[in-house]
Amino acid sequence: MAQEQNAAPRRPLGTRIINYFREARAELARVTWPSRQEVIESTQVILVFAVVAMVVLGLIDTIFRFITVRLP
């Protein structure tokens, strides 16, 4: 009961929604965005990692398939 009396009154829903988007926009303005070159380099690293992972998993799958097919 005491907490309800000391709590600040709630603002209307429309005001809270508008305030949320204003704060989100202000926060996005403070973000340090990567340069185009950094994005390209990061994408290349991810693609290389994905290809390596596919090859390794493919080899492991082939080995296990060979083992299971050859067993009586």
N, C-alpha and C positions, 0 to 999 in steps of 0.2 A: 504494500500500500504506500509506503514512504517513497519508494522509487517512482511510482506513478506521479506523485505530487512534485518531485524534483525534476522530472524529465522535461526536456524542452518540447513544446507543442509541435506536432508533426505538420509539415507543410503539405499543401495540396499535391496530389499525384502529378498533375501537369507541371508544376514548378519543379518537382524532384526529377522528372524525366528530362526537362530542359537543362537543369543544372548538371545532370549526369553527362549529357552530350557536350556541354561546354567544358567540363572538366576533362573528358576524354580527348577532346580536340586540343586542349592546352597541354595535356600529357604527350600526345603525339607530336606536338611541335617541339618538345624537348628531346625526342628520340634522336640518336645519332644513327642515321641510315647508312648502310654500306654503299660504297661506290659501285658503279657498273662493273668495274674490273674485279672487285672483291666478290661480287655475286657470280660472275663468270668462273672465277677460280674455285669458289666453293662448290659450284655445280659440277665442275669437272672432277673434283675430288670425290664427290658423292657418286658420280657415274662410274668412275674407276673402281671405287670400293664395291659398288653393286655388281659390276662385271666380275671382279675377283671372287666375290662371295658366290655368285652363280656358278663359276667354274669349280670352285672348291666343293660346293654342295653337289654339283653334278658328278664330280669324281667320286665322292663318298657314296652317292646313290648307286653309281655304276659298280663300285666295289661290292657293296652289300647285295646288289642284285645278282652279281656273278657268284658270290658266296652262297646265297640262298637257292639259286637255280642248280648249282652243282651238287648240293647236298642231297643224299638219297631220301 
